[in-house]
Amino acid sequence: MNFSKRRSLLVSAALLVAVLAAVAYLYGSSRPMQGPASSPVPGPAKSLKALSDEQLERMVAQATSQTQQEPKNTSAWAMLAHSYEMLGKFAEAAKAYTTLAQLLPNDAQVLADYADVLAVTNGRSFKGEPLTLLKRALTMDSKNTKVLVLMGSARAEEKDYTQALEYYERARSVSKDPAILLQIDANVAQAKALSGKFPVAELAPAKTASAQSVPGDAVSAQVSGRVWLSSDLRARAPAQATLFLYARPADGSRMPVALLRKKVSDLPFEFSLDDSMAMDPGHGLSTQSVVVVVARISMRGNVTPQAGDFEGSSAPVPVGKGGVKLEITEVLK
């Protein structure tokens, strides 16, 4: 396997929370950066999610200094781009990716990362330059997992769910990473739901907690409560950003068993999740005894978590419980 292909297989910032410590190894450098970037490729435990904002800001300062000293140091530009992305500073990340893509114009992974960030700054849309970048990346590496997944998302945005599913299936066929496969499965389920093949109530207005007059077992197969955004994050959340509210099994699979889609402008609101909101009719809320309720504001409009998203989750709650209080307080990294 040549160096370029090995680099592309190892870096997947949006699908598998990229490890900044690997950047120097992946992109090469005339002089290794000091700190985390100089270590060998670490295991999953040393992901960016474990880094604080303070640590990421230090990486930004370090990478900025090195790009000034060595304008063609791709390791430093990659560090800068990824650090800004993990901080949720997507406009700054896009500028760094612009330079990185100029230095590595034939690297499919770099183009995919660049397209991903541009889509966020483009109102969470792949139209225009993001799609152009993805098409270029696809011609360079037709088996790049991230390229295929983002192409699927781009087609789903155009409501071409048949082609979106084809891209997702291609991504699934080339990836062997369990975490990535779970995320791809979530995208597949979302595309099927939106296509109408599996009618789901997640696109309908949320039910209020008081709307629980359904008799029998249907009442017990519900989880209800109230969700709101913390005061610290209100000014940072675009009103039209997508809010996903869902219940997932407390143990095992992280696939939602009930999913509701709203917008930030709808917050705060009372919610009630039930079997009518299942992404897969055979795996609804009633198949679980204990679930975790999650509320996530997606800056990209994707059901899978991404750096820069806002999230809040409950403790495990029994199915049938009401009065769940859910505050969105965390910024994903």
Contacts in CASP RR format, 6 or more apart in sequence:
PFRMAT RR
TARGET T0000
AUTHOR 0000-0000-0000
METHOD contacts of the structure
MODEL  1
MNFSKRRSLLVSAALLVAVLAAVAYLYGSSRPMQGPASSPVPGPAKSLKA
LSDEQLERMVAQATSQTQQEPKNTSAWAMLAHSYEMLGKFAEAAKAYTTL
AQLLPNDAQVLADYADVLAVTNGRSFKGEPLTLLKRALTMDSKNTKVLVL
MGSARAEEKDYTQALEYYERARSVSKDPAILLQIDANVAQAKALSGKFPV
AELAPAKTASAQSVPGDAVSAQVSGRVWLSSDLRARAPAQATLFLYARPA
DGSRMPVALLRKKVSDLPFEFSLDDSMAMDPGHGLSTQSVVVVVARISMR
GNVTPQAGDFEGSSAPVPVGKGGVKLEITEVLK
1 9 0 8 1.000
4 106 0 8 1.000
4 107 0 8 1.000
5 141 0 8 1.000
7 26 0 8 1.000
7 27 0 8 1.000
7 107 0 8 1.000
7 109 0 8 1.000
8 107 0 8 1.000
8 108 0 8 1.000
8 109 0 8 1.000
8 141 0 8 1.000
8 144 0 8 1.000
10 22 0 8 1.000
10 26 0 8 1.000
10 41 0 8 1.000
11 18 0 8 1.000
11 22 0 8 1.000
11 23 0 8 1.000
11 26 0 8 1.000
11 109 0 8 1.000
11 113 0 8 1.000
12 18 0 8 1.000
12 109 0 8 1.000
12 145 0 8 1.000
12 146 0 8 1.000
12 180 0 8 1.000
13 82 0 8 1.000
13 85 0 8 1.000
13 113 0 8 1.000
13 116 0 8 1.000
13 146 0 8 1.000
13 307 0 8 1.000
14 113 0 8 1.000
14 116 0 8 1.000
14 146 0 8 1.000
14 150 0 8 1.000
14 306 0 8 1.000
14 307 0 8 1.000
15 145 0 8 1.000
15 146 0 8 1.000
15 149 0 8 1.000
15 180 0 8 1.000
15 183 0 8 1.000
16 177 0 8 1.000
16 179 0 8 1.000
16 180 0 8 1.000
17 47 0 8 1.000
17 48 0 8 1.000
17 49 0 8 1.000
17 307 0 8 1.000
17 333 0 8 1.000
18 47 0 8 1.000
18 48 0 8 1.000
18 82 0 8 1.000
19 41 0 8 1.000
19 42 0 8 1.000
19 43 0 8 1.000
19 46 0 8 1.000
19 47 0 8 1.000
19 48 0 8 1.000
20 36 0 8 1.000
20 37 0 8 1.000
20 48 0 8 1.000
20 51 0 8 1.000
20 59 0 8 1.000
20 79 0 8 1.000
20 82 0 8 1.000
20 83 0 8 1.000
20 86 0 8 1.000
21 36 0 8 1.000
21 37 0 8 1.000
21 38 0 8 1.000
21 39 0 8 1.000
21 40 0 8 1.000
21 41 0 8 1.000
21 42 0 8 1.000
21 46 0 8 1.000
22 41 0 8 1.000
22 42 0 8 1.000
23 37 0 8 1.000
23 75 0 8 1.000
23 78 0 8 1.000
23 79 0 8 1.000
23 82 0 8 1.000
24 32 0 8 1.000
24 33 0 8 1.000
24 37 0 8 1.000
24 38 0 8 1.000
24 75 0 8 1.000
24 79 0 8 1.000
25 40 0 8 1.000
25 41 0 8 1.000
26 78 0 8 1.000
27 74 0 8 1.000
27 75 0 8 1.000
27 77 0 8 1.000
27 78 0 8 1.000
27 104 0 8 1.000
28 74 0 8 1.000
28 75 0 8 1.000
29 73 0 8 1.000
29 74 0 8 1.000
29 75 0 8 1.000
29 76 0 8 1.000
30 70 0 8 1.000
30 73 0 8 1.000
31 70 0 8 1.000
31 73 0 8 1.000
32 38 0 8 1.000
32 75 0 8 1.000
33 62 0 8 1.000
33 63 0 8 1.000
33 66 0 8 1.000
33 75 0 8 1.000
33 76 0 8 1.000
33 79 0 8 1.000
34 62 0 8 1.000
35 62 0 8 1.000
36 59 0 8 1.000
37 59 0 8 1.000
37 75 0 8 1.000
37 79 0 8 1.000
44 179 0 8 1.000
48 56 0 8 1.000
48 82 0 8 1.000
48 86 0 8 1.000
48 307 0 8 1.000
48 333 0 8 1.000
49 332 0 8 1.000
49 333 0 8 1.000
51 59 0 8 1.000
51 86 0 8 1.000
51 333 0 8 1.000
53 87 0 8 1.000
53 333 0 8 1.000
56 83 0 8 1.000
56 86 0 8 1.000
56 87 0 8 1.000
56 333 0 8 1.000
57 83 0 8 1.000
57 87 0 8 1.000
59 79 0 8 1.000
59 80 0 8 1.000
59 83 0 8 1.000
60 80 0 8 1.000
60 83 0 8 1.000
60 84 0 8 1.000
60 87 0 8 1.000
62 79 0 8 1.000
63 76 0 8 1.000
63 77 0 8 1.000
63 79 0 8 1.000
63 80 0 8 1.000
63 83 0 8 1.000
64 80 0 8 1.000
66 73 0 8 1.000
66 76 0 8 1.000
66 79 0 8 1.000
67 73 0 8 1.000
67 76 0 8 1.000
67 77 0 8 1.000
67 80 0 8 1.000
67 99 0 8 1.000
70 76 0 8 1.000
72 103 0 8 1.000
74 100 0 8 1.000
74 103 0 8 1.000
74 104 0 8 1.000
77 96 0 8 1.000
77 99 0 8 1.000
77 100 0 8 1.000
77 103 0 8 1.000
78 100 0 8 1.000
78 110 0 8 1.000
80 96 0 8 1.000
81 93 0 8 1.000
81 96 0 8 1.000
81 97 0 8 1.000
81 100 0 8 1.000
81 113 0 8 1.000
81 117 0 8 1.000
82 93 0 8 1.000
82 113 0 8 1.000
84 90 0 8 1.000
84 92 0 8 1.000
84 93 0 8 1.000
84 96 0 8 1.000
85 93 0 8 1.000
85 113 0 8 1.000
85 117 0 8 1.000
85 307 0 8 1.000
85 308 0 8 1.000
86 307 0 8 1.000
86 308 0 8 1.000
86 333 0 8 1.000
87 308 0 8 1.000
87 333 0 8 1.000
88 299 0 8 1.000
88 307 0 8 1.000
88 308 0 8 1.000
88 331 0 8 1.000
90 117 0 8 1.000
90 120 0 8 1.000
90 121 0 8 1.000
90 299 0 8 1.000
91 121 0 8 1.000
93 117 0 8 1.000
94 114 0 8 1.000
94 117 0 8 1.000
94 118 0 8 1.000
94 121 0 8 1.000
97 110 0 8 1.000
97 113 0 8 1.000
97 114 0 8 1.000
97 117 0 8 1.000
97 118 0 8 1.000
98 114 0 8 1.000
100 110 0 8 1.000
100 114 0 8 1.000
101 107 0 8 1.000
101 110 0 8 1.000
101 111 0 8 1.000
101 114 0 8 1.000
101 133 0 8 1.000
104 110 0 8 1.000
106 140 0 8 1.000
107 140 0 8 1.000
108 137 0 8 1.000
108 138 0 8 1.000
108 140 0 8 1.000
108 141 0 8 1.000
108 144 0 8 1.000
108 147 0 8 1.000
109 137 0 8 1.000
109 141 0 8 1.000
109 144 0 8 1.000
109 146 0 8 1.000
109 147 0 8 1.000
111 133 0 8 1.000
111 134 0 8 1.000
111 136 0 8 1.000
111 137 0 8 1.000
111 140 0 8 1.000
111 147 0 8 1.000
112 133 0 8 1.000
112 134 0 8 1.000
112 137 0 8 1.000
112 144 0 8 1.000
112 146 0 8 1.000
112 147 0 8 1.000
112 150 0 8 1.000
113 146 0 8 1.000
114 133 0 8 1.000
115 126 0 8 1.000
115 129 0 8 1.000
115 130 0 8 1.000
115 131 0 8 1.000
115 133 0 8 1.000
115 134 0 8 1.000
115 137 0 8 1.000
115 150 0 8 1.000
116 130 0 8 1.000
116 146 0 8 1.000
116 150 0 8 1.000
116 300 0 8 1.000
118 129 0 8 1.000
118 130 0 8 1.000
118 133 0 8 1.000
119 125 0 8 1.000
119 126 0 8 1.000
119 130 0 8 1.000
119 150 0 8 1.000
119 300 0 8 1.000
120 299 0 8 1.000
120 300 0 8 1.000
122 128 0 8 1.000
122 129 0 8 1.000
122 130 0 8 1.000
124 241 0 8 1.000
124 242 0 8 1.000
124 298 0 8 1.000
124 299 0 8 1.000
124 300 0 8 1.000
124 301 0 8 1.000
125 157 0 8 1.000
126 134 0 8 1.000
126 150 0 8 1.000
126 153 0 8 1.000
126 154 0 8 1.000
126 157 0 8 1.000
127 157 0 8 1.000
130 154 0 8 1.000
131 154 0 8 1.000
134 147 0 8 1.000
134 150 0 8 1.000
134 151 0 8 1.000
134 154 0 8 1.000
137 144 0 8 1.000
137 147 0 8 1.000
138 144 0 8 1.000
138 147 0 8 1.000
138 148 0 8 1.000
138 151 0 8 1.000
141 147 0 8 1.000
143 170 0 8 1.000
143 174 0 8 1.000
145 171 0 8 1.000
145 174 0 8 1.000
145 175 0 8 1.000
145 180 0 8 1.000
148 167 0 8 1.000
148 168 0 8 1.000
148 170 0 8 1.000
148 171 0 8 1.000
148 174 0 8 1.000
149 167 0 8 1.000
149 168 0 8 1.000
149 171 0 8 1.000
149 183 0 8 1.000
149 184 0 8 1.000
149 187 0 8 1.000
151 167 0 8 1.000
152 163 0 8 1.000
152 164 0 8 1.000
152 167 0 8 1.000
152 168 0 8 1.000
152 171 0 8 1.000
152 187 0 8 1.000
152 191 0 8 1.000
153 164 0 8 1.000
153 187 0 8 1.000
153 302 0 8 1.000
155 161 0 8 1.000
155 163 0 8 1.000
155 164 0 8 1.000
155 167 0 8 1.000
156 164 0 8 1.000
156 187 0 8 1.000
156 190 0 8 1.000
156 191 0 8 1.000
156 194 0 8 1.000
159 194 0 8 1.000
161 191 0 8 1.000
161 192 0 8 1.000
161 194 0 8 1.000
161 195 0 8 1.000
162 195 0 8 1.000
164 191 0 8 1.000
165 188 0 8 1.000
165 191 0 8 1.000
165 192 0 8 1.000
165 195 0 8 1.000
168 184 0 8 1.000
168 187 0 8 1.000
168 188 0 8 1.000
168 191 0 8 1.000
169 188 0 8 1.000
171 184 0 8 1.000
172 181 0 8 1.000
172 184 0 8 1.000
172 185 0 8 1.000
172 188 0 8 1.000
175 181 0 8 1.000
175 184 0 8 1.000
182 253 0 8 1.000
182 254 0 8 1.000
182 255 0 8 1.000
183 304 0 8 1.000
185 255 0 8 1.000
186 255 0 8 1.000
186 256 0 8 1.000
186 303 0 8 1.000
186 304 0 8 1.000
187 302 0 8 1.000
187 303 0 8 1.000
187 304 0 8 1.000
189 198 0 8 1.000
189 255 0 8 1.000
189 256 0 8 1.000
189 279 0 8 1.000
189 280 0 8 1.000
190 279 0 8 1.000
190 303 0 8 1.000
192 198 0 8 1.000
192 279 0 8 1.000
193 199 0 8 1.000
193 200 0 8 1.000
193 202 0 8 1.000
193 259 0 8 1.000
193 279 0 8 1.000
194 203 0 8 1.000
198 279 0 8 1.000
198 280 0 8 1.000
198 281 0 8 1.000
200 259 0 8 1.000
200 276 0 8 1.000
200 277 0 8 1.000
200 278 0 8 1.000
200 279 0 8 1.000
201 260 0 8 1.000
201 276 0 8 1.000
201 277 0 8 1.000
202 258 0 8 1.000
202 259 0 8 1.000
202 260 0 8 1.000
202 261 0 8 1.000
202 277 0 8 1.000
202 279 0 8 1.000
203 261 0 8 1.000
206 245 0 8 1.000
206 260 0 8 1.000
206 262 0 8 1.000
206 266 0 8 1.000
206 269 0 8 1.000
206 270 0 8 1.000
206 271 0 8 1.000
206 272 0 8 1.000
207 224 0 8 1.000
207 271 0 8 1.000
207 272 0 8 1.000
207 274 0 8 1.000
208 270 0 8 1.000
208 271 0 8 1.000
208 272 0 8 1.000
209 224 0 8 1.000
209 225 0 8 1.000
209 226 0 8 1.000
209 270 0 8 1.000
209 271 0 8 1.000
209 272 0 8 1.000
209 322 0 8 1.000
209 323 0 8 1.000
210 270 0 8 1.000
211 272 0 8 1.000
212 219 0 8 1.000
212 222 0 8 1.000
212 224 0 8 1.000
212 272 0 8 1.000
214 274 0 8 1.000
217 286 0 8 1.000
218 274 0 8 1.000
218 275 0 8 1.000
219 320 0 8 1.000
220 286 0 8 1.000
220 319 0 8 1.000
220 320 0 8 1.000
221 274 0 8 1.000
221 275 0 8 1.000
221 284 0 8 1.000
221 285 0 8 1.000
221 286 0 8 1.000
221 319 0 8 1.000
221 320 0 8 1.000
222 272 0 8 1.000
222 273 0 8 1.000
222 274 0 8 1.000
222 285 0 8 1.000
222 319 0 8 1.000
222 320 0 8 1.000
222 322 0 8 1.000
223 247 0 8 1.000
223 258 0 8 1.000
223 272 0 8 1.000
223 273 0 8 1.000
223 285 0 8 1.000
223 291 0 8 1.000
223 293 0 8 1.000
223 317 0 8 1.000
223 319 0 8 1.000
223 320 0 8 1.000
223 321 0 8 1.000
223 322 0 8 1.000
223 324 0 8 1.000
224 270 0 8 1.000
224 271 0 8 1.000
224 272 0 8 1.000
224 273 0 8 1.000
224 321 0 8 1.000
224 322 0 8 1.000
224 323 0 8 1.000
224 324 0 8 1.000
225 270 0 8 1.000
225 271 0 8 1.000
225 272 0 8 1.000
225 322 0 8 1.000
225 323 0 8 1.000
225 324 0 8 1.000
225 325 0 8 1.000
225 326 0 8 1.000
226 268 0 8 1.000
226 269 0 8 1.000
226 270 0 8 1.000
226 271 0 8 1.000
226 323 0 8 1.000
226 324 0 8 1.000
226 325 0 8 1.000
226 326 0 8 1.000
227 245 0 8 1.000
227 267 0 8 1.000
227 268 0 8 1.000
227 269 0 8 1.000
227 271 0 8 1.000
227 295 0 8 1.000
227 326 0 8 1.000
227 327 0 8 1.000
227 328 0 8 1.000
228 267 0 8 1.000
228 268 0 8 1.000
228 326 0 8 1.000
228 327 0 8 1.000
228 328 0 8 1.000
229 237 0 8 1.000
229 264 0 8 1.000
229 267 0 8 1.000
229 268 0 8 1.000
229 297 0 8 1.000
229 310 0 8 1.000
229 327 0 8 1.000
229 328 0 8 1.000
230 327 0 8 1.000
230 328 0 8 1.000
230 329 0 8 1.000
232 329 0 8 1.000
233 310 0 8 1.000
233 328 0 8 1.000
233 329 0 8 1.000
233 331 0 8 1.000
236 310 0 8 1.000
237 264 0 8 1.000
237 297 0 8 1.000
237 310 0 8 1.000
238 264 0 8 1.000
238 299 0 8 1.000
239 263 0 8 1.000
239 264 0 8 1.000
239 265 0 8 1.000
240 263 0 8 1.000
240 264 0 8 1.000
240 265 0 8 1.000
241 263 0 8 1.000
241 264 0 8 1.000
241 297 0 8 1.000
241 298 0 8 1.000
241 299 0 8 1.000
241 301 0 8 1.000
242 261 0 8 1.000
242 262 0 8 1.000
242 263 0 8 1.000
242 297 0 8 1.000
242 298 0 8 1.000
242 301 0 8 1.000
243 261 0 8 1.000
243 262 0 8 1.000
243 263 0 8 1.000
243 264 0 8 1.000
243 266 0 8 1.000
243 267 0 8 1.000
243 295 0 8 1.000
243 296 0 8 1.000
243 297 0 8 1.000
243 298 0 8 1.000
244 259 0 8 1.000
244 260 0 8 1.000
244 261 0 8 1.000
244 294 0 8 1.000
244 295 0 8 1.000
244 296 0 8 1.000
244 298 0 8 1.000
244 303 0 8 1.000
245 259 0 8 1.000
245 260 0 8 1.000
245 261 0 8 1.000
245 262 0 8 1.000
245 271 0 8 1.000
245 273 0 8 1.000
245 293 0 8 1.000
245 294 0 8 1.000
245 295 0 8 1.000
245 296 0 8 1.000
245 326 0 8 1.000
246 256 0 8 1.000
246 257 0 8 1.000
246 258 0 8 1.000
246 259 0 8 1.000
246 260 0 8 1.000
246 273 0 8 1.000
246 293 0 8 1.000
246 294 0 8 1.000
247 256 0 8 1.000
247 257 0 8 1.000
247 258 0 8 1.000
247 273 0 8 1.000
247 285 0 8 1.000
247 288 0 8 1.000
247 291 0 8 1.000
247 292 0 8 1.000
247 293 0 8 1.000
247 294 0 8 1.000
248 254 0 8 1.000
248 255 0 8 1.000
248 256 0 8 1.000
248 257 0 8 1.000
248 291 0 8 1.000
248 292 0 8 1.000
248 294 0 8 1.000
249 255 0 8 1.000
249 257 0 8 1.000
249 288 0 8 1.000
249 290 0 8 1.000
249 291 0 8 1.000
249 292 0 8 1.000
250 288 0 8 1.000
250 290 0 8 1.000
250 291 0 8 1.000
250 292 0 8 1.000
250 316 0 8 1.000
251 290 0 8 1.000
255 279 0 8 1.000
255 280 0 8 1.000
255 283 0 8 1.000
256 279 0 8 1.000
256 303 0 8 1.000
257 278 0 8 1.000
257 279 0 8 1.000
257 283 0 8 1.000
257 284 0 8 1.000
257 285 0 8 1.000
257 287 0 8 1.000
257 288 0 8 1.000
257 291 0 8 1.000
258 273 0 8 1.000
258 274 0 8 1.000
258 275 0 8 1.000
258 277 0 8 1.000
258 278 0 8 1.000
258 284 0 8 1.000
258 285 0 8 1.000
259 277 0 8 1.000
259 278 0 8 1.000
259 279 0 8 1.000
259 303 0 8 1.000
260 271 0 8 1.000
260 273 0 8 1.000
260 277 0 8 1.000
262 269 0 8 1.000
264 297 0 8 1.000
267 328 0 8 1.000
273 285 0 8 1.000
273 293 0 8 1.000
274 285 0 8 1.000
275 284 0 8 1.000
275 285 0 8 1.000
275 286 0 8 1.000
277 285 0 8 1.000
278 284 0 8 1.000
278 285 0 8 1.000
285 291 0 8 1.000
285 319 0 8 1.000
286 319 0 8 1.000
288 319 0 8 1.000
289 318 0 8 1.000
289 319 0 8 1.000
290 316 0 8 1.000
290 317 0 8 1.000
290 318 0 8 1.000
290 319 0 8 1.000
291 316 0 8 1.000
291 317 0 8 1.000
291 319 0 8 1.000
292 313 0 8 1.000
292 314 0 8 1.000
292 315 0 8 1.000
292 316 0 8 1.000
292 317 0 8 1.000
293 313 0 8 1.000
293 314 0 8 1.000
293 317 0 8 1.000
293 324 0 8 1.000
293 326 0 8 1.000
294 311 0 8 1.000
294 312 0 8 1.000
294 313 0 8 1.000
294 314 0 8 1.000
295 311 0 8 1.000
295 312 0 8 1.000
295 313 0 8 1.000
295 326 0 8 1.000
295 328 0 8 1.000
296 305 0 8 1.000
296 309 0 8 1.000
296 310 0 8 1.000
296 311 0 8 1.000
296 312 0 8 1.000
296 328 0 8 1.000
296 332 0 8 1.000
297 309 0 8 1.000
297 310 0 8 1.000
297 311 0 8 1.000
297 328 0 8 1.000
298 306 0 8 1.000
298 309 0 8 1.000
299 306 0 8 1.000
299 308 0 8 1.000
299 309 0 8 1.000
300 306 0 8 1.000
300 309 0 8 1.000
305 311 0 8 1.000
305 332 0 8 1.000
306 332 0 8 1.000
307 332 0 8 1.000
307 333 0 8 1.000
308 331 0 8 1.000
308 332 0 8 1.000
308 333 0 8 1.000
309 331 0 8 1.000
309 332 0 8 1.000
310 328 0 8 1.000
310 329 0 8 1.000
310 330 0 8 1.000
310 331 0 8 1.000
310 332 0 8 1.000
311 328 0 8 1.000
311 330 0 8 1.000
311 331 0 8 1.000
311 332 0 8 1.000
312 326 0 8 1.000
312 327 0 8 1.000
312 328 0 8 1.000
312 329 0 8 1.000
312 330 0 8 1.000
313 326 0 8 1.000
314 324 0 8 1.000
314 325 0 8 1.000
314 326 0 8 1.000
317 324 0 8 1.000
END
